[in-house]
Amino acid sequence: MFIKVFVTPDAKKEKIEKKEETFLVSVREPATGNRANNRVRELVALWVGKPISKVRILTGHHSRAKMISISG
């Protein structure tokens, strides 16, 4: 499964919401040292009920817009 994600780092509250075909993910982690990306993977894994090892960021490692793959 592939999902489009738009990330808001340094948010006051963490959340995931679906808007049309994109998921808006807010994380409290800053966008430095890959911390926000790792937290996005954790939240998406919890949301779909899969281990974090099954969630990969395919594109957008240095961007707020990302394409995420969820396997298995």
mmCIF file as Biopython writes it, N, C-alpha, C and O atoms, coordinates in Angstrom:
data_model
#
loop_
_atom_site.group_PDB
_atom_site.id
_atom_site.type_symbol
_atom_site.label_atom_id
_atom_site.label_alt_id
_atom_site.label_comp_id
_atom_site.label_asym_id
_atom_site.label_entity_id
_atom_site.label_seq_id
_atom_site.pdbx_PDB_ins_code
_atom_site.Cartn_x
_atom_site.Cartn_y
_atom_site.Cartn_z
_atom_site.occupancy
_atom_site.B_iso_or_equiv
_atom_site.auth_seq_id
_atom_site.auth_asym_id
_atom_site.pdbx_PDB_model_num
ATOM 1   N N  . MET A ? 1  ? 0.851  -1.162 0.000  1.0 0.0 1  A 1 
ATOM 2   C CA . MET A ? 1  ? 0.000  0.000  0.000  1.0 0.0 1  A 1 
ATOM 3   C C  . MET A ? 1  ? 0.903  1.232  0.000  1.0 0.0 1  A 1 
ATOM 4   O O  . MET A ? 1  ? 1.933  1.258  0.672  1.0 0.0 1  A 1 
ATOM 5   N N  . PHE A ? 2  ? 0.508  2.241  -0.753 1.0 0.0 2  A 1 
ATOM 6   C CA . PHE A ? 2  ? 1.244  3.492  -0.815 1.0 0.0 2  A 1 
ATOM 7   C C  . PHE A ? 2  ? 0.332  4.614  -0.346 1.0 0.0 2  A 1 
ATOM 8   O O  . PHE A ? 2  ? -0.844 4.659  -0.707 1.0 0.0 2  A 1 
ATOM 9   N N  . ILE A ? 3  ? 0.876  5.522  0.460  1.0 0.0 3  A 1 
ATOM 10  C CA . ILE A ? 3  ? 0.087  6.672  0.890  1.0 0.0 3  A 1 
ATOM 11  C C  . ILE A ? 3  ? 0.903  7.946  0.715  1.0 0.0 3  A 1 
ATOM 12  O O  . ILE A ? 3  ? 2.125  7.947  0.863  1.0 0.0 3  A 1 
ATOM 13  N N  . LYS A ? 4  ? 0.203  9.026  0.397  1.0 0.0 4  A 1 
ATOM 14  C CA . LYS A ? 4  ? 0.815  10.350 0.322  1.0 0.0 4  A 1 
ATOM 15  C C  . LYS A ? 4  ? 0.660  11.000 1.683  1.0 0.0 4  A 1 
ATOM 16  O O  . LYS A ? 4  ? -0.406 10.947 2.295  1.0 0.0 4  A 1 
ATOM 17  N N  . VAL A ? 5  ? 1.741  11.617 2.148  1.0 0.0 5  A 1 
ATOM 18  C CA . VAL A ? 5  ? 1.744  12.223 3.473  1.0 0.0 5  A 1 
ATOM 19  C C  . VAL A ? 5  ? 2.296  13.637 3.371  1.0 0.0 5  A 1 
ATOM 20  O O  . VAL A ? 5  ? 3.263  13.885 2.652  1.0 0.0 5  A 1 
ATOM 21  N N  . PHE A ? 6  ? 1.673  14.561 4.095  1.0 0.0 6  A 1 
ATOM 22  C CA . PHE A ? 6  ? 2.210  15.910 4.237  1.0 0.0 6  A 1 
ATOM 23  C C  . PHE A ? 6  ? 2.483  16.108 5.718  1.0 0.0 6  A 1 
ATOM 24  O O  . PHE A ? 6  ? 1.583  15.966 6.546  1.0 0.0 6  A 1 
ATOM 25  N N  . VAL A ? 7  ? 3.732  16.436 6.055  1.0 0.0 7  A 1 
ATOM 26  C CA . VAL A ? 7  ? 4.181  16.455 7.447  1.0 0.0 7  A 1 
ATOM 27  C C  . VAL A ? 7  ? 4.317  17.880 7.970  1.0 0.0 7  A 1 
ATOM 28  O O  . VAL A ? 7  ? 4.806  18.772 7.277  1.0 0.0 7  A 1 
ATOM 29  N N  . THR A ? 8  ? 3.872  18.071 9.212  1.0 0.0 8  A 1 
ATOM 30  C CA . THR A ? 8  ? 4.104  19.314 9.940  1.0 0.0 8  A 1 
ATOM 31  C C  . THR A ? 8  ? 4.984  18.975 11.141 1.0 0.0 8  A 1 
ATOM 32  O O  . THR A ? 8  ? 4.501  18.412 12.124 1.0 0.0 8  A 1 
ATOM 33  N N  . PRO A ? 9  ? 6.295  19.320 11.065 1.0 0.0 9  A 1 
ATOM 34  C CA . PRO A ? 9  ? 7.174  19.066 12.208 1.0 0.0 9  A 1 
ATOM 35  C C  . PRO A ? 9  ? 6.994  20.154 13.268 1.0 0.0 9  A 1 
ATOM 36  O O  . PRO A ? 9  ? 6.382  21.188 13.002 1.0 0.0 9  A 1 
ATOM 37  N N  . ASP A ? 10 ? 7.518  19.922 14.450 1.0 0.0 10 A 1 
ATOM 38  C CA . ASP A ? 10 ? 7.461  20.890 15.559 1.0 0.0 10 A 1 
ATOM 39  C C  . ASP A ? 10 ? 6.038  21.289 15.918 1.0 0.0 10 A 1 
ATOM 40  O O  . ASP A ? 10 ? 5.806  22.422 16.340 1.0 0.0 10 A 1 
ATOM 41  N N  . ALA A ? 11 ? 5.095  20.392 15.760 1.0 0.0 11 A 1 
ATOM 42  C CA . ALA A ? 11 ? 3.693  20.689 16.085 1.0 0.0 11 A 1 
ATOM 43  C C  . ALA A ? 11 ? 3.485  20.597 17.597 1.0 0.0 11 A 1 
ATOM 44  O O  . ALA A ? 11 ? 4.231  19.912 18.297 1.0 0.0 11 A 1 
ATOM 45  N N  . LYS A ? 12 ? 2.479  21.286 18.080 1.0 0.0 12 A 1 
ATOM 46  C CA . LYS A ? 12 ? 2.164  21.226 19.508 1.0 0.0 12 A 1 
ATOM 47  C C  . LYS A ? 12 ? 1.487  19.911 19.868 1.0 0.0 12 A 1 
ATOM 48  O O  . LYS A ? 12 ? 1.629  19.414 20.985 1.0 0.0 12 A 1 
ATOM 49  N N  . LYS A ? 13 ? 0.746  19.348 18.906 1.0 0.0 13 A 1 
ATOM 50  C CA . LYS A ? 13 ? 0.000  18.116 19.154 1.0 0.0 13 A 1 
ATOM 51  C C  . LYS A ? 13 ? 0.222  17.157 17.986 1.0 0.0 13 A 1 
ATOM 52  O O  . LYS A ? 13 ? 0.170  17.563 16.825 1.0 0.0 13 A 1 
ATOM 53  N N  . GLU A ? 14 ? 0.470  15.885 18.295 1.0 0.0 14 A 1 
ATOM 54  C CA . GLU A ? 14 ? 0.648  14.892 17.241 1.0 0.0 14 A 1 
ATOM 55  C C  . GLU A ? 14 ? -0.708 14.376 16.789 1.0 0.0 14 A 1 
ATOM 56  O O  . GLU A ? 14 ? -1.582 14.089 17.607 1.0 0.0 14 A 1 
ATOM 57  N N  . LYS A ? 15 ? -0.872 14.261 15.467 1.0 0.0 15 A 1 
ATOM 58  C CA . LYS A ? 15 ? -2.133 13.743 14.936 1.0 0.0 15 A 1 
ATOM 59  C C  . LYS A ? 15 ? -1.949 13.291 13.502 1.0 0.0 15 A 1 
ATOM 60  O O  . LYS A ? 15 ? -1.008 13.689 12.814 1.0 0.0 15 A 1 
ATOM 61  N N  . ILE A ? 16 ? -2.878 12.445 13.070 1.0 0.0 16 A 1 
ATOM 62  C CA . ILE A ? 16 ? -2.976 12.026 11.675 1.0 0.0 16 A 1 
ATOM 63  C C  . ILE A ? 16 ? -4.412 12.273 11.255 1.0 0.0 16 A 1 
ATOM 64  O O  . ILE A ? 16 ? -5.350 11.839 11.923 1.0 0.0 16 A 1 
ATOM 65  N N  . GLU A ? 17 ? -4.575 12.972 10.146 1.0 0.0 17 A 1 
ATOM 66  C CA . GLU A ? 17 ? -5.920 13.146 9.597  1.0 0.0 17 A 1 
ATOM 67  C C  . GLU A ? 17 ? -5.868 12.983 8.088  1.0 0.0 17 A 1 
ATOM 68  O O  . GLU A ? 17 ? -4.880 13.331 7.440  1.0 0.0 17 A 1 
ATOM 69  N N  . LYS A ? 18 ? -6.947 12.450 7.546  1.0 0.0 18 A 1 
ATOM 70  C CA . LYS A ? 18 ? -7.015 12.221 6.103  1.0 0.0 18 A 1 
ATOM 71  C C  . LYS A ? 18 ? -7.764 13.373 5.458  1.0 0.0 18 A 1 
ATOM 72  O O  . LYS A ? 18 ? -8.860 13.742 5.881  1.0 0.0 18 A 1 
ATOM 73  N N  . LYS A ? 19 ? -7.149 13.932 4.424  1.0 0.0 19 A 1 
ATOM 74  C CA . LYS A ? 19 ? -7.777 15.002 3.663  1.0 0.0 19 A 1 
ATOM 75  C C  . LYS A ? 19 ? -7.691 14.613 2.194  1.0 0.0 19 A 1 
ATOM 76  O O  . LYS A ? 19 ? -6.625 14.675 1.580  1.0 0.0 19 A 1 
ATOM 77  N N  . GLU A ? 20 ? -8.827 14.214 1.644  1.0 0.0 20 A 1 
ATOM 78  C CA . GLU A ? 20 ? -8.909 13.687 0.281  1.0 0.0 20 A 1 
ATOM 79  C C  . GLU A ? 20 ? -7.994 12.474 0.162  1.0 0.0 20 A 1 
ATOM 80  O O  . GLU A ? 20 ? -8.235 11.468 0.829  1.0 0.0 20 A 1 
ATOM 81  N N  . GLU A ? 21 ? -6.951 12.535 -0.668 1.0 0.0 21 A 1 
ATOM 82  C CA . GLU A ? 21 ? -6.075 11.375 -0.846 1.0 0.0 21 A 1 
ATOM 83  C C  . GLU A ? 21 ? -4.729 11.532 -0.152 1.0 0.0 21 A 1 
ATOM 84  O O  . GLU A ? 21 ? -3.811 10.746 -0.389 1.0 0.0 21 A 1 
ATOM 85  N N  . THR A ? 22 ? -4.609 12.541 0.703  1.0 0.0 22 A 1 
ATOM 86  C CA . THR A ? 22 ? -3.362 12.803 1.412  1.0 0.0 22 A 1 
ATOM 87  C C  . THR A ? 22 ? -3.603 12.730 2.911  1.0 0.0 22 A 1 
ATOM 88  O O  . THR A ? 22 ? -4.652 13.145 3.404  1.0 0.0 22 A 1 
ATOM 89  N N  . PHE A ? 23 ? -2.630 12.204 3.621  1.0 0.0 23 A 1 
ATOM 90  C CA . PHE A ? 23 ? -2.701 12.175 5.074  1.0 0.0 23 A 1 
ATOM 91  C C  . PHE A ? 23 ? -1.869 13.326 5.622  1.0 0.0 23 A 1 
ATOM 92  O O  . PHE A ? 23 ? -0.708 13.490 5.249  1.0 0.0 23 A 1 
ATOM 93  N N  . LEU A ? 24 ? -2.458 14.113 6.497  1.0 0.0 24 A 1 
ATOM 94  C CA . LEU A ? 24 ? -1.755 15.204 7.157  1.0 0.0 24 A 1 
ATOM 95  C C  . LEU A ? 24 ? -1.261 14.677 8.497  1.0 0.0 24 A 1 
ATOM 96  O O  . LEU A ? 24 ? -2.053 14.287 9.355  1.0 0.0 24 A 1 
ATOM 97  N N  . VAL A ? 25 ? 0.055  14.668 8.665  1.0 0.0 25 A 1 
ATOM 98  C CA . VAL A ? 25 ? 0.658  14.115 9.877  1.0 0.0 25 A 1 
ATOM 99  C C  . VAL A ? 25 ? 1.411  15.230 10.594 1.0 0.0 25 A 1 
ATOM 100 O O  . VAL A ? 25 ? 2.321  15.840 10.033 1.0 0.0 25 A 1 
ATOM 101 N N  . SER A ? 26 ? 1.025  15.485 11.830 1.0 0.0 26 A 1 
ATOM 102 C CA . SER A ? 26 ? 1.709  16.471 12.663 1.0 0.0 26 A 1 
ATOM 103 C C  . SER A ? 26 ? 2.509  15.728 13.718 1.0 0.0 26 A 1 
ATOM 104 O O  . SER A ? 26 ? 1.987  14.849 14.404 1.0 0.0 26 A 1 
ATOM 105 N N  . VAL A ? 27 ? 3.786  16.089 13.842 1.0 0.0 27 A 1 
ATOM 106 C CA . VAL A ? 27 ? 4.658  15.446 14.828 1.0 0.0 27 A 1 
ATOM 107 C C  . VAL A ? 27 ? 5.336  16.510 15.682 1.0 0.0 27 A 1 
ATOM 108 O O  . VAL A ? 27 ? 5.554  17.633 15.226 1.0 0.0 27 A 1 
ATOM 109 N N  . ARG A ? 28 ? 5.663  16.163 16.902 1.0 0.0 28 A 1 
ATOM 110 C CA . ARG A ? 28 ? 6.305  17.104 17.812 1.0 0.0 28 A 1 
ATOM 111 C C  . ARG A ? 28 ? 7.811  17.198 17.572 1.0 0.0 28 A 1 
ATOM 112 O O  . ARG A ? 28 ? 8.451  18.150 18.019 1.0 0.0 28 A 1 
ATOM 113 N N  . GLU A ? 29 ? 8.367  16.240 16.885 1.0 0.0 29 A 1 
ATOM 114 C CA . GLU A ? 29 ? 9.813  16.210 16.649 1.0 0.0 29 A 1 
ATOM 115 C C  . GLU A ? 29 ? 10.228 17.280 15.634 1.0 0.0 29 A 1 
ATOM 116 O O  . GLU A ? 29 ? 9.456  17.608 14.733 1.0 0.0 29 A 1 
ATOM 117 N N  . PRO A ? 30 ? 11.438 17.823 15.775 1.0 0.0 30 A 1 
ATOM 118 C CA . PRO A ? 30 ? 11.939 18.782 14.785 1.0 0.0 30 A 1 
ATOM 119 C C  . PRO A ? 30 ? 12.387 18.067 13.512 1.0 0.0 30 A 1 
ATOM 120 O O  . PRO A ? 30 ? 12.630 16.860 13.509 1.0 0.0 30 A 1 
ATOM 121 N N  . ALA A ? 31 ? 12.487 18.830 12.450 1.0 0.0 31 A 1 
ATOM 122 C CA . ALA A ? 31 ? 12.885 18.269 11.154 1.0 0.0 31 A 1 
ATOM 123 C C  . ALA A ? 31 ? 14.405 18.266 11.013 1.0 0.0 31 A 1 
ATOM 124 O O  . ALA A ? 31 ? 14.932 18.641 9.965  1.0 0.0 31 A 1 
ATOM 125 N N  . THR A ? 32 ? 15.097 17.852 12.041 1.0 0.0 32 A 1 
ATOM 126 C CA . THR A ? 32 ? 16.554 17.761 11.996 1.0 0.0 32 A 1 
ATOM 127 C C  . THR A ? 32 ? 16.976 16.362 12.421 1.0 0.0 32 A 1 
ATOM 128 O O  . THR A ? 32 ? 16.321 15.725 13.246 1.0 0.0 32 A 1 
ATOM 129 N N  . GLY A ? 33 ? 18.062 15.903 11.853 1.0 0.0 33 A 1 
ATOM 130 C CA . GLY A ? 33 ? 18.606 14.603 12.230 1.0 0.0 33 A 1 
ATOM 131 C C  . GLY A ? 33 ? 17.662 13.444 11.989 1.0 0.0 33 A 1 
ATOM 132 O O  . GLY A ? 33 ? 17.757 12.417 12.661 1.0 0.0 33 A 1 
ATOM 133 N N  . ASN A ? 34 ? 16.755 13.592 11.044 1.0 0.0 34 A 1 
ATOM 134 C CA . ASN A ? 34 ? 15.811 12.531 10.667 1.0 0.0 34 A 1 
ATOM 135 C C  . ASN A ? 34 ? 14.804 12.211 11.778 1.0 0.0 34 A 1 
ATOM 136 O O  . ASN A ? 34 ? 14.115 11.193 11.713 1.0 0.0 34 A 1 
ATOM 137 N N  . ARG A ? 35 ? 14.715 13.067 12.787 1.0 0.0 35 A 1 
ATOM 138 C CA . ARG A ? 35 ? 13.833 12.794 13.928 1.0 0.0 35 A 1 
ATOM 139 C C  . ARG A ? 35 ? 12.364 12.846 13.537 1.0 0.0 35 A 1 
ATOM 140 O O  . ARG A ? 35 ? 11.582 11.992 13.952 1.0 0.0 35 A 1 
ATOM 141 N N  . ALA A ? 36 ? 11.979 13.843 12.738 1.0 0.0 36 A 1 
ATOM 142 C CA . ALA A ? 36 ? 10.574 13.940 12.316 1.0 0.0 36 A 1 
ATOM 143 C C  . ALA A ? 36 ? 10.206 12.761 11.419 1.0 0.0 36 A 1 
ATOM 144 O O  . ALA A ? 36 ? 9.121  12.196 11.561 1.0 0.0 36 A 1 
ATOM 145 N N  . ASN A ? 37 ? 11.084 12.385 10.506 1.0 0.0 37 A 1 
ATOM 146 C CA . ASN A ? 37 ? 10.800 11.245 9.622  1.0 0.0 37 A 1 
ATOM 147 C C  . ASN A ? 37 ? 10.602 9.960  10.423 1.0 0.0 37 A 1 
ATOM 148 O O  . ASN A ? 37 ? 9.691  9.183  10.138 1.0 0.0 37 A 1 
ATOM 149 N N  . ASN A ? 38 ? 11.443 9.739  11.412 1.0 0.0 38 A 1 
ATOM 150 C CA . ASN A ? 38 ? 11.302 8.532  12.236 1.0 0.0 38 A 1 
ATOM 151 C C  . ASN A ? 38 ? 9.983  8.540  12.995 1.0 0.0 38 A 1 
ATOM 152 O O  . ASN A ? 38 ? 9.325  7.506  13.113 1.0 0.0 38 A 1 
ATOM 153 N N  . ARG A ? 39 ? 9.596  9.697  13.509 1.0 0.0 39 A 1 
ATOM 154 C CA . ARG A ? 39 ? 8.328  9.776  14.244 1.0 0.0 39 A 1 
ATOM 155 C C  . ARG A ? 39 ? 7.146  9.579  13.305 1.0 0.0 39 A 1 
ATOM 156 O O  . ARG A ? 39 ? 6.156  8.956  13.687 1.0 0.0 39 A 1 
ATOM 157 N N  . VAL A ? 40 ? 7.231  10.100 12.082 1.0 0.0 40 A 1 
ATOM 158 C CA . VAL A ? 40 ? 6.169  9.878  11.094 1.0 0.0 40 A 1 
ATOM 159 C C  . VAL A ? 40 ? 6.014  8.381  10.847 1.0 0.0 40 A 1 
ATOM 160 O O  . VAL A ? 40 ? 4.893  7.872  10.825 1.0 0.0 40 A 1 
ATOM 161 N N  . ARG A ? 41 ? 7.113  7.679  10.663 1.0 0.0 41 A 1 
ATOM 162 C CA . ARG A ? 41 ? 7.053  6.229  10.456 1.0 0.0 41 A 1 
ATOM 163 C C  . ARG A ? 41 ? 6.395  5.533  11.645 1.0 0.0 41 A 1 
ATOM 164 O O  . ARG A ? 41 ? 5.581  4.628  11.460 1.0 0.0 41 A 1 
ATOM 165 N N  . GLU A ? 42 ? 6.742  5.949  12.863 1.0 0.0 42 A 1 
ATOM 166 C CA . GLU A ? 42 ? 6.147  5.346  14.064 1.0 0.0 42 A 1 
ATOM 167 C C  . GLU A ? 42 ? 4.638  5.571  14.111 1.0 0.0 42 A 1 
ATOM 168 O O  . GLU A ? 42 ? 3.877  4.642  14.383 1.0 0.0 42 A 1 
ATOM 169 N N  . LEU A ? 43 ? 4.205  6.801  13.848 1.0 0.0 43 A 1 
ATOM 170 C CA . LEU A ? 43 ? 2.773  7.112  13.908 1.0 0.0 43 A 1 
ATOM 171 C C  . LEU A ? 43 ? 1.987  6.373  12.832 1.0 0.0 43 A 1 
ATOM 172 O O  . LEU A ? 43 ? 0.900  5.857  13.095 1.0 0.0 43 A 1 
ATOM 173 N N  . VAL A ? 44 ? 2.533  6.323  11.626 1.0 0.0 44 A 1 
ATOM 174 C CA . VAL A ? 44 ? 1.849  5.612  10.541 1.0 0.0 44 A 1 
ATOM 175 C C  . VAL A ? 44 ? 1.768  4.122  10.875 1.0 0.0 44 A 1 
ATOM 176 O O  . VAL A ? 44 ? 0.736  3.492  10.640 1.0 0.0 44 A 1 
ATOM 177 N N  . ALA A ? 45 ? 2.838  3.558  11.416 1.0 0.0 45 A 1 
ATOM 178 C CA . ALA A ? 45 ? 2.833  2.139  11.795 1.0 0.0 45 A 1 
ATOM 179 C C  . ALA A ? 45 ? 1.761  1.863  12.849 1.0 0.0 45 A 1 
ATOM 180 O O  . ALA A ? 45 ? 1.040  0.871  12.749 1.0 0.0 45 A 1 
ATOM 181 N N  . LEU A ? 46 ? 1.652  2.716  13.841 1.0 0.0 46 A 1 
ATOM 182 C CA . LEU A ? 46 ? 0.607  2.558  14.857 1.0 0.0 46 A 1 
ATOM 183 C C  . LEU A ? 46 ? -0.777 2.676  14.238 1.0 0.0 46 A 1 
ATOM 184 O O  . LEU A ? 46 ? -1.682 1.915  14.582 1.0 0.0 46 A 1 
ATOM 185 N N  . TRP A ? 47 ? -0.942 3.623  13.333 1.0 0.0 47 A 1 
ATOM 186 C CA . TRP A ? 47 ? -2.236 3.890  12.702 1.0 0.0 47 A 1 
ATOM 187 C C  . TRP A ? 47 ? -2.727 2.687  11.889 1.0 0.0 47 A 1 
ATOM 188 O O  . TRP A ? 47 ? -3.914 2.362  11.910 1.0 0.0 47 A 1 
ATOM 189 N N  . VAL A ? 48 ? -1.801 2.024  11.166 1.0 0.0 48 A 1 
ATOM 190 C CA . VAL A ? 48 ? -2.203 0.879  10.338 1.0 0.0 48 A 1 
ATOM 191 C C  . VAL A ? 48 ? -2.049 -0.459 11.065 1.0 0.0 48 A 1 
ATOM 192 O O  . VAL A ? 48 ? -2.441 -1.498 10.533 1.0 0.0 48 A 1 
ATOM 193 N N  . GLY A ? 49 ? -1.485 -0.445 12.267 1.0 0.0 49 A 1 
ATOM 194 C CA . GLY A ? 49 ? -1.339 -1.676 13.036 1.0 0.0 49 A 1 
ATOM 195 C C  . GLY A ? 49 ? -0.249 -2.601 12.528 1.0 0.0 49 A 1 
ATOM 196 O O  . GLY A ? 49 ? -0.378 -3.821 12.622 1.0 0.0 49 A 1 
ATOM 197 N N  . LYS A ? 50 ? 0.814  -2.040 11.996 1.0 0.0 50 A 1 
ATOM 198 C CA . LYS A ? 50 ? 1.947  -2.820 11.483 1.0 0.0 50 A 1 
ATOM 199 C C  . LYS A ? 50 ? 3.203  -2.435 12.258 1.0 0.0 50 A 1 
ATOM 200 O O  . LYS A ? 50 ? 3.246  -1.363 12.862 1.0 0.0 50 A 1 
ATOM 201 N N  . PRO A ? 51 ? 4.217  -3.285 12.252 1.0 0.0 51 A 1 
ATOM 202 C CA . PRO A ? 51 ? 5.488  -2.896 12.874 1.0 0.0 51 A 1 
ATOM 203 C C  . PRO A ? 51 ? 6.165  -1.795 12.056 1.0 0.0 51 A 1 
ATOM 204 O O  . PRO A ? 51 ? 5.958  -1.690 10.847 1.0 0.0 51 A 1 
ATOM 205 N N  . ILE A ? 52 ? 6.965  -0.989 12.722 1.0 0.0 52 A 1 
ATOM 206 C CA . ILE A ? 52 ? 7.626  0.134  12.049 1.0 0.0 52 A 1 
ATOM 207 C C  . ILE A ? 52 ? 8.528  -0.353 10.910 1.0 0.0 52 A 1 
ATOM 208 O O  . ILE A ? 52 ? 8.760  0.388  9.954  1.0 0.0 52 A 1 
ATOM 209 N N  . SER A ? 53 ? 9.032  -1.572 10.996 1.0 0.0 53 A 1 
ATOM 210 C CA . SER A ? 53 ? 9.900  -2.109 9.943  1.0 0.0 53 A 1 
ATOM 211 C C  . SER A ? 53 ? 9.166  -2.268 8.612  1.0 0.0 53 A 1 
ATOM 212 O O  . SER A ? 53 ? 9.808  -2.380 7.568  1.0 0.0 53 A 1 
ATOM 213 N N  . LYS A ? 54 ? 7.839  -2.278 8.630  1.0 0.0 54 A 1 
ATOM 214 C CA . LYS A ? 54 ? 7.041  -2.419 7.408  1.0 0.0 54 A 1 
ATOM 215 C C  . LYS A ? 54 ? 6.711  -1.071 6.766  1.0 0.0 54 A 1 
ATOM 216 O O  . LYS A ? 54 ? 6.117  -1.028 5.689  1.0 0.0 54 A 1 
ATOM 217 N N  . VAL A ? 55 ? 7.093  0.030  7.419  1.0 0.0 55 A 1 
ATOM 218 C CA . VAL A ? 55 ? 6.774  1.375  6.922  1.0 0.0 55 A 1 
ATOM 219 C C  . VAL A ? 55 ? 8.060  2.027  6.429  1.0 0.0 55 A 1 
ATOM 220 O O  . VAL A ? 55 ? 9.014  2.190  7.190  1.0 0.0 55 A 1 
ATOM 221 N N  . ARG A ? 56 ? 8.081  2.404  5.132  1.0 0.0 56 A 1 
ATOM 222 C CA . ARG A ? 56 ? 9.268  3.021  4.527  1.0 0.0 56 A 1 
ATOM 223 C C  . ARG A ? 56 ? 8.892  4.321  3.851  1.0 0.0 56 A 1 
ATOM 224 O O  . ARG A ? 56 ? 7.834  4.425  3.230  1.0 0.0 56 A 1 
ATOM 225 N N  . ILE A ? 57 ? 9.756  5.309  3.971  1.0 0.0 57 A 1 
ATOM 226 C CA . ILE A ? 57 ? 9.588  6.554  3.225  1.0 0.0 57 A 1 
ATOM 227 C C  . ILE A ? 57 ? 10.276 6.354  1.884  1.0 0.0 57 A 1 
ATOM 228 O O  . ILE A ? 57 ? 11.487 6.145  1.822  1.0 0.0 57 A 1 
ATOM 229 N N  . LEU A ? 58 ? 9.494  6.421  0.809  1.0 0.0 58 A 1 
ATOM 230 C CA . LEU A ? 58 ? 10.047 6.207  -0.531 1.0 0.0 58 A 1 
ATOM 231 C C  . LEU A ? 58 ? 10.607 7.494  -1.117 1.0 0.0 58 A 1 
ATOM 232 O O  . LEU A ? 58 ? 11.716 7.506  -1.651 1.0 0.0 58 A 1 
ATOM 233 N N  . THR A ? 59 ? 9.846  8.571  -1.019 1.0 0.0 59 A 1 
ATOM 234 C CA . THR A ? 59 ? 10.287 9.865  -1.551 1.0 0.0 59 A 1 
ATOM 235 C C  . THR A ? 59 ? 9.993  10.943 -0.526 1.0 0.0 59 A 1 
ATOM 236 O O  . THR A ? 59 ? 9.108  10.794 0.317  1.0 0.0 59 A 1 
ATOM 237 N N  . GLY A ? 60 ? 10.749 12.037 -0.607 1.0 0.0 60 A 1 
ATOM 238 C CA . GLY A ? 60 ? 10.503 13.175 0.261  1.0 0.0 60 A 1 
ATOM 239 C C  . GLY A ? 60 ? 11.256 13.146 1.571  1.0 0.0 60 A 1 
ATOM 240 O O  . GLY A ? 60 ? 10.773 13.675 2.572  1.0 0.0 60 A 1 
ATOM 241 N N  . HIS A ? 61 ? 12.430 12.540 1.587  1.0 0.0 61 A 1 
ATOM 242 C CA . HIS A ? 61 ? 13.210 12.460 2.827  1.0 0.0 61 A 1 
ATOM 243 C C  . HIS A ? 61 ? 13.575 13.840 3.367  1.0 0.0 61 A 1 
ATOM 244 O O  . HIS A ? 61 ? 13.728 14.008 4.577  1.0 0.0 61 A 1 
ATOM 245 N N  . HIS A ? 62 ? 13.716 14.825 2.487  1.0 0.0 62 A 1 
ATOM 246 C CA . HIS A ? 62 ? 14.076 16.186 2.896  1.0 0.0 62 A 1 
ATOM 247 C C  . HIS A ? 62 ? 12.959 17.164 2.574  1.0 0.0 62 A 1 
ATOM 248 O O  . HIS A ? 62 ? 13.206 18.358 2.401  1.0 0.0 62 A 1 
ATOM 249 N N  . SER A ? 63 ? 11.749 16.671 2.494  1.0 0.0 63 A 1 
ATOM 250 C CA . SER A ? 63 ? 10.595 17.485 2.119  1.0 0.0 63 A 1 
ATOM 251 C C  . SER A ? 63 ? 9.445  17.183 3.068  1.0 0.0 63 A 1 
ATOM 252 O O  . SER A ? 63 ? 9.419  16.133 3.710  1.0 0.0 63 A 1 
ATOM 253 N N  . ARG A ? 64 ? 8.493  18.110 3.154  1.0 0.0 64 A 1 
ATOM 254 C CA . ARG A ? 64 ? 7.312  17.870 3.981  1.0 0.0 64 A 1 
ATOM 255 C C  . ARG A ? 64 ? 6.321  16.943 3.280  1.0 0.0 64 A 1 
ATOM 256 O O  . ARG A ? 64 ? 5.510  16.291 3.937  1.0 0.0 64 A 1 
ATOM 257 N N  . ALA A ? 65 ? 6.383  16.881 1.954  1.0 0.0 65 A 1 
ATOM 258 C CA . ALA A ? 65 ? 5.518  15.984 1.177  1.0 0.0 65 A 1 
ATOM 259 C C  . ALA A ? 65 ? 6.271  14.673 0.955  1.0 0.0 65 A 1 
ATOM 260 O O  . ALA A ? 65 ? 7.397  14.674 0.458  1.0 0.0 65 A 1 
ATOM 261 N N  . LYS A ? 66 ? 5.646  13.561 1.324  1.0 0.0 66 A 1 
ATOM 262 C CA . LYS A ? 66 ? 6.316  12.265 1.254  1.0 0.0 66 A 1 
ATOM 263 C C  . LYS A ? 66 ? 5.407  11.207 0.643  1.0 0.0 66 A 1 
ATOM 264 O O  . LYS A ? 66 ? 4.182  11.326 0.679  1.0 0.0 66 A 1 
ATOM 265 N N  . MET A ? 67 ? 6.014  10.185 0.089  1.0 0.0 67 A 1 
ATOM 266 C CA . MET A ? 67 ? 5.304  8.988  -0.350 1.0 0.0 67 A 1 
ATOM 267 C C  . MET A ? 67 ? 5.809  7.861  0.543  1.0 0.0 67 A 1 
ATOM 268 O O  . MET A ? 67 ? 7.012  7.620  0.642  1.0 0.0 67 A 1 
ATOM 269 N N  . ILE A ? 68 ? 4.873  7.178  1.190  1.0 0.0 68 A 1 
ATOM 270 C CA . ILE A ? 68 ? 5.216  6.128  2.144  1.0 0.0 68 A 1 
ATOM 271 C C  . ILE A ? 68 ? 4.680  4.792  1.651  1.0 0.0 68 A 1 
ATOM 272 O O  . ILE A ? 68 ? 3.561  4.699  1.146  1.0 0.0 68 A 1 
ATOM 273 N N  . SER A ? 69 ? 5.501  3.762  1.807  1.0 0.0 69 A 1 
ATOM 274 C CA . SER A ? 69 ? 5.121  2.393  1.458  1.0 0.0 69 A 1 
ATOM 275 C C  . SER A ? 69 ? 4.874  1.613  2.745  1.0 0.0 69 A 1 
ATOM 276 O O  . SER A ? 69 ? 5.659  1.681  3.691  1.0 0.0 69 A 1 
ATOM 277 N N  . ILE A ? 70 ? 3.760  0.867  2.762  1.0 0.0 70 A 1 
ATOM 278 C CA . ILE A ? 70 ? 3.451  -0.005 3.889  1.0 0.0 70 A 1 
ATOM 279 C C  . ILE A ? 70 ? 3.351  -1.421 3.331  1.0 0.0 70 A 1 
ATOM 280 O O  . ILE A ? 70 ? 2.476  -1.710 2.515  1.0 0.0 70 A 1 
ATOM 281 N N  . SER A ? 71 ? 4.245  -2.300 3.769  1.0 0.0 71 A 1 
ATOM 282 C CA . SER A ? 71 ? 4.262  -3.664 3.235  1.0 0.0 71 A 1 
ATOM 283 C C  . SER A ? 71 ? 3.701  -4.650 4.248  1.0 0.0 71 A 1 
ATOM 284 O O  . SER A ? 71 ? 3.527  -4.343 5.427  1.0 0.0 71 A 1 
ATOM 285 N N  . GLY A ? 72 ? 3.423  -5.851 3.737  1.0 0.0 72 A 1 
ATOM 286 C CA . GLY A ? 72 ? 3.014  -6.968 4.555  1.0 0.0 72 A 1 
ATOM 287 C C  . GLY A ? 72 ? 1.712  -6.812 5.210  1.0 0.0 72 A 1 
ATOM 288 O O  . GLY A ? 72 ? 1.272  -7.709 5.930  1.0 0.0 72 A 1 
#
